[in-house]
Amino acid sequence: MEKTSLKEKLGYGVGAVGLDLSYGLFYSYLSYYLTDGLGISSVFLLILAPLARIWDGINDPMMGMIVDKTRTKMGKYRPWILTGAILNGIVLCLLFNNPFGLSELSLYIYVGILYVFWGMSNTLADIPFWSMVPSFATEEKDRNLVSTIARAFSGLGQGIIMILTSYMVKFFGRADTTKFNEMTSDSLKTGFGKWAMVAAAALVFFACVCVFSTKERRVIVNNEKFSFKDAIKIIKSNDQLLIFMLFAMISNAGYYMTSGISSYYFSAVAGDLTIQSKFNLFGTVGSVLSLLVIPVCSKKMSNRSTYRLSLGMAIAGYTGMAIVGYCFHANLVAMGICYTLVSLGIGSMFVNQTVMLADIVDYGEFKLGKRNQSLTFSMKGFLQKMAYTMQSVIMYSAFSITHYDGNAAVQTESAKSAISFLMFIVPPVMIAVSFIVFSKKYKIYGDYKQKILNKVNLNTLEENN
């Protein structure tokens, strides 16, 4: 099969930067913007997140099936990537702005609708983007490299958001401080609003680069009539997809807890949000270094062993963070070094998960006789949203119980303790549980994986002849 050129790999990877600018801003800072900027109740958000996921449970597999049936001159994936990026950029701007000056009930309705629309528009771009991975290559090393480059650019997008947001909000909000808890609500709203516009513009630009610098290979169009019942049946029939969703959702939720709670931790507990930018700089270094994990380890280790090593590094790093956070007054350098190890493991974990999904697509074809590529990859976006929901429910529940007040200059000791617990203890526990589930239940590796690949490659040869 034709190998993917480095130029095309890079062009594809660039698309992940824009997606993760939007993704990072939504998942890492929307909560803070809503509670401390707009004064939205954490109880409302506790209810909203699970309700939005109910719709995603219908929308995501539906979108996967629609992509699988798409046939255009541009292909089946790229038209959706471009359309989804444009719509997601528009929704992101509206979500982080209140252009109509709404308040009270109307504001809550506005936020609720746009919250759901963000998930839908993100799905339009995210599912086809990651669904392209198996179409680039079937050979494991080439597939690993495509996934690694894409995850690298994804990490770059996240790093830009995590490092620059406090400074950009200060700049655009014309605030005198980068400490979110010392900014006025007007500064927060203006700063986040303009920063979201920049992220949205970048999202569309990078999507264009991705779409016009890549080409699709081995595109199989599913011409069967869409049936939600059939989509659910296909998902349920792929036992390894269900196992993957379980352990990936748990581990992702653990990591999302860090990105979601860190702005609250550095603002309310550490007292200076600029520390978060420095802390995230360590994380960005770890994410960059994670690019080397699979290429280096693949020479002597299987993908399965590499994935277990990745989770082990994340658990070790989080354990170190907890020790530093509780026993050494959250020394920035020491905690940052530990977070570098966390990010090294998490970055490699995400790359491995992308490769696993490509393997699960092959497994589905091997087991069911049909290649449901986009439907399978739609579960990636859905499990990420479910992981975020799990993180949100835990976080907002803790806020409600401890009476966290976004308008208060100083939080109660119980709120601070809860924030610290969510920052240091919950993530490693969740990743450890994920490690156990993966080790006991995931079976696509070794000789069995090779048997699957041989069958898929044989199918490809027969299709070409």
Phi, psi and omega in degrees: 000144180300131179276155181276131179290157179298322179300318181289322177300316180293319178299320176295314183299325180303326180301331181289335179300308182297317179301320183276344169296313178292314182300313182294320180294320180293307188280331184265332188234348182299318180303313181295317179300317183289316184284317186261338179268307182266349179075026179288138181291138178294333177295319177299317180291327176298325179278320186297315185302309178296323179297320179296326181289332177299315178293321178300326179298335176267315188290318186295307177296328177298316179295321178300318178293321180296316178298318181298339181261358185284136175219110178224172177296331179278350183112195181255343184257314190296323177300322181288325178301314182292314179298314181297320180297317180296313181293320180294324177296318179297313181295320179301316179298316181292324182293324181265015175224160176232069189296342183260003178062037183288157179210165177051230187299317182297326178292319179296319178295316178302311180297316181299315181295313182291328176301314179291318181296326178299315179299319181293315182289326175296320178299321180303324182264320189291315182298307179294329180299305183285338178293341181288340186306308180295338181282344178285319186198154172251341179289132192300315184294319179293320178295320178298319182292318176302313181295321181295315180296317180298317180292329178297313179292327175299315178296327177296316178300315177297318181298320178301315180295312186291327182274320190265343190303313182298323180287321180290322177295320176297314183297308183287331180272359180052044180269158180270357184214154174265003177279113183303322184289350177256354178279149173287160179298327178295319178296317178299314182295314180293315182297311179295322181299312182287323178296324177295324178295320177297314180298320180295318179296319178294322178303312182292318180300310182292329176295320178297317178301314180299310186295320186267003179243005181235164172224154185261138178241159180040059180270114180250119182266128178270111184267005179289149179297137182295135175217120179298325178298318179293322179299314178297321180297318179296316180296314181293330182285340180267088186299327181286333174294317180295318177297316179301314181300324181292304185287329178290321180297318181294313181292319179296321179297323177298316179289320179298332177299319179296310183293329181281323186267343188297323179295324176290320182296309184287335178278309187272326184262306180283334174085009180204110184288343177296335177297327179298319179298318178291320177299316180290338175297320175299319180297321179295321176300316178297320180295320178294315180296334181296341178298335184273344188299306183292312178302321180286312185289330183295343179289332183231351185231153174282165176299326179297313180294323179296320180295318179295322176297319180299313178296322179297319178296319180296316179297316180297317180296317179295322179297318177297319177300319181296318180297314180293318183295320184268330187254339185234030174055038175054048176306124189299313184296313181296316180291325179295320178297317177297321180290331174299317178295319176302310184293328176299314179290317182293318179300315177294324178300315181295320177299314180299323180294323177295317178297319179300317180297321176298320177294324180290328173299314178298318179298320179297318177295319180296319185274319188257346180083003179229145181258099181259072190293304184289325177298317178297315181288341175297334179289338176296310179296321181294317181292328177294319178292323177293322177296318177296322178295317177301315178297318182294317181298316179297314184291312182291329176296316178297320178297318182293318182293320184266004176061047174297135182235110182296340180268353182277140178289326180230132181272160178292160179296325179294322178294318179296319179296319179296318179297317179296319179298317179292329182286319191251329189260315185298314183303309182295328178296316181294320180292325177296319177297318178299319179302317181294315181297315180300312184298326185271333192243337185275129189236003181276084178199167176064217183297326180294320178296319180295323177299318178297312181298320179299318180294318180295317179296324177295320176299320180296316179298319180295324179293324183282342182261000000 
